[in-house]
Amino acid sequence: MNLTAVVETARKLIDILLVWLVLYYVLKSLRKNVKMVLLLKGIIFILLLVWISDLLNLTTIGYILDYVLEWGILAVIVIFQPEIRNVLEQLGRSQLLGRHKVLTVDEREKVVYEIVTAMEAMKKTRTGALIVIERDNSLNDYIEKSKKIYADISSELLVTLFFPNNPLHDGGVIIQGDKITSARAVFPTSDNLKISKRLGTRHRAALGISELTDCISLIVSEETGRLSVAMGGELHYNLSADEVKLLLLEGLRPKQTMSLEEEEEEEEEEHVEEDK
């Protein structure tokens, strides 16, 4: 095989990999967007009708479908412009290199301790709060429109930020790594029809941003004081402080650390079996 053949093969492989990468991120975005999923189903249904029309040579339905396909793309762009924009924004927010900072075990435990302590304190006083923790997807778009802080995480500061008389208590707090980056952040609310109507804007915003990114959203209900966590487009409602702590410790574990810990557990199990 000469050099030209090698280059051509490499070019085709890169082309295929890029196509699969784009498809992966698009389908990953569609998976959590109800409207876009319905749109995709509609497109598949129309293409199926076109195939049947051509197969059976159906003149009338074929004539109508030709007009639908001719003007349908423009109509879809106009009608579903917000959803298409959200998908493109999500692709742009993805960080291929992962988190901007990987926390050590001690740092991770301290961050979780301070957050859970603050949530327990606000639960007792029924102080409403929304805390959003960035993971692999960047939240810079929301940080730019909020009030910048960039301070070390502490339970006292979190409680103070959400104190009702504090001008920064509206909206959410964004955490990056072991820093409170900003406050008074505004997030899109979820359109999920399965959410209980009793839940307010704070819960819907927490769920909404978790649908668009891989962040962890923490909520303290102002009405009931209940603690909730939104991750991956799912809302875990009315949790105990220990349950919140476990979800945070698991959600903030670096991917590499997770694989190393799993390998260590497997090695320990093998040693136990050998001893037996």
Secondary structure, DSSP 8 states (H G I E B T S, - for coil): --HHHHHHHHHHHHHHHHHHHHHHHHHHHHTT-HHHHHHHHHHHHHHHHHHHHHHHT-HHHHHHHHHHHHHHHHHHHHHTHHHHHHHHHHHHHB-TT--SS---HHHHHHHHHHHHHHHHHHHHHT--EEEEE--SB--HHHHHTSEEEEEE--HHHHHHHT-TTSTT-SSEEEEETTEEEEEEE-------TTS-TTS-HHHHHHHHHHHHSS-EEEEE-TTT--EEEEETTEEEEEE-HHHHHHHHHHHTS-HHHHHHHHHHHHHHHHHHHHH-
